[in-house]
Amino acid sequence: MTKRFNPNPKLPVKDPKVMAHLLGLGLDCDDGHKRITQADKFSILGGSEQTHDHMTETLCKTFEDLKAKGKSLEDASMDEISDLIKKNTPDS
């Protein structure tokens, strides 16, 4: 039996399915701008304007596809999410 370590026992241990969230991190910014886009189930931080826009477009389309399938992020498998992200990534 695996017991999770909870450093603060007053806080509930969160179910990973409830905490599902995608994070996009862009590392190619050289213009000094701090770009942050936040949504209910994803966050995108940094990147050049082009990179940030591509990541935003990719994740928005990914969530649209999940919704069309009647699924949420919590319901989809990692492989399904990975496939959707690859499908929805714009060509540079």
C-alpha positions, 0 to 999 in steps of 0.5 A, a space after each residue: 500500500 502506498 501512502 502519500 506524504 502530506 506535509 500539511 495534514 490540515 490540507 486535503 490530499 488532492 486527487 490528481 484527476 481534480 487537479 488536471 491542468 496543462 502547462 505551456 512554457 516558452 523559452 525563446 523570448 528575447 524582447 523583454 515581454 512577460 506573456 501569460 495566458 491562463 484558462 480554467 485547465 491550462 496556463 501558458 507562460 513566456 515565449 516569443 509572441 509567435 511561440 506564445 500564440 502557437 501554444 495558445 492556439 494549440 491548447 484552445 483547439 485541443 480543448 475544443 476537440 475534447 469537448 466535441 468528443 464529450 470529454 474533459 481533460 480529466 476523462 482523456 488519457 495522456 496518449 489521447 491528449 498527446 495525440 490531440 496536441 500533436 494534431 493541433 500544433 500549427 506548422 511554423 
